Amino acid sequence: MLSGLKHSVGGPIGDLTAVVTVSDDGGSSGRLRREFGILPPGDIRSCIVALADDEDLLARLFDYRFDEGEGLSGHSFGNLFLAALAGITGEFYQAILTAEAVLSVRGRILPATLSDLRLHARGLSGRTYEGESAVGGSGEPLQEVLLEPEAPPGFGPAIEAIQQADLVILGPGSLYTSVIANLLIPDIDTAIQQGRGKVVLPLNLMTQPGETDGMDGLDHLDAIERYLGTGTVDTVVVNTGELPAERLPAYREEGSEPVIVDEAAFRERGVEVVDADLLAPGRLIRHDKFKLARTILSVLESEGRSGGPATD
C-alpha cells in the first residue's frame, strides 16, 4: 500500500506517514534487538524499501539475507544497515531519519513507541503465548492480546501524525501482530479516536495461518474494535476481484482461506463499504499496490481533503 501511495505524495497526498509496530522478536530483528538493545528493525526496513525512490534495487539489497558467515547468517542487510546507523547516530529514531534522507524516502516512518515491548496473548483454550512469533502462530482464536510493559507511551511524532491525518489506514497486514499491536498503546488509541480523520480498514484477502484461522471480515473488525472501541472504524475496503481458483488449493494446504465478507453485516453496523477490484496479477493472492492506492485516494477525495493519510 505504501509503495502505491508514495507516487501521490506532493500531489493528492500532502504527507504520508507509516506508524510501525515494534514488538517483533523473531529472526534477524529479534537477534539484533537482543544483542544491541535497539528497536526491531524488520518492519521499519520494509517501510523504508516501500517508500524509497528506487524501490526495486533497494528491495533486493535491503532484503538480502546472508546465508553463511559466523554471526551474519540469517541477518538481512537492511536490518544491519539500520543497526549500524543507530550505533553511529546514537539513537534508533535518528537512524530512521538518516536512512530516509540517504535513500530519498517519500513520506515518514515512525515507530509507534520507543519502548522495548513484548507481545503476549491468551487463547480461548486458556493457553498463553509470549512473544510476537508465538502469538502469530497460536493457531486458535485469541481471547486477549496485551503488551509488556502495559500501556507504554506512544511516540510523540506518531501521535501527532495520527491526530492530524485526514485518513488513518489500519493495514492491510497481520491482524494481531501488526495492526492490533499498535492499538494496545493507549496514546495511539486516543489519537485515532480523537483525531479528525476517517478510519479505514482495508480487509485482508486471505486468512493468516495460525493467527486469523476461520475469521471472516466482520471478525477482523470486531477484533480491532475490541481494543479501539466500537464504531471507530468508518470504512472497510473490500476486494471484488475474483480470486484465482487454481491457486486456492495451495493456500488451503498451508491453512489459508479467503476472508469471507458479508457487506450487509458491515452496513448494519453503520460501516461504509468501498468495493473495488484490488487483486494483483500473478500466481500469488495479494493486493495490487496501484489498485489499492487508487481506492484509498478515492476515499480521501470523497472527504474533500488533500492532507495525507497515516497508516498503522
Helices and strands as residue ranges (DSSP letters): H 2-5, G 6-8, E 17-20, H 27-36, H 42-51, H 55-62, H 77-89, H 92-102, E 108-111, E 118-123, E 128-130, H 132-136, E 142-148, H 156-164, E 167-169, I 175-180, H 181-183, H 186-194, E 198-202, H 217-228, E 235-239, H 248-253, H 263-268, E 272-276, H 289-302, E 309-311
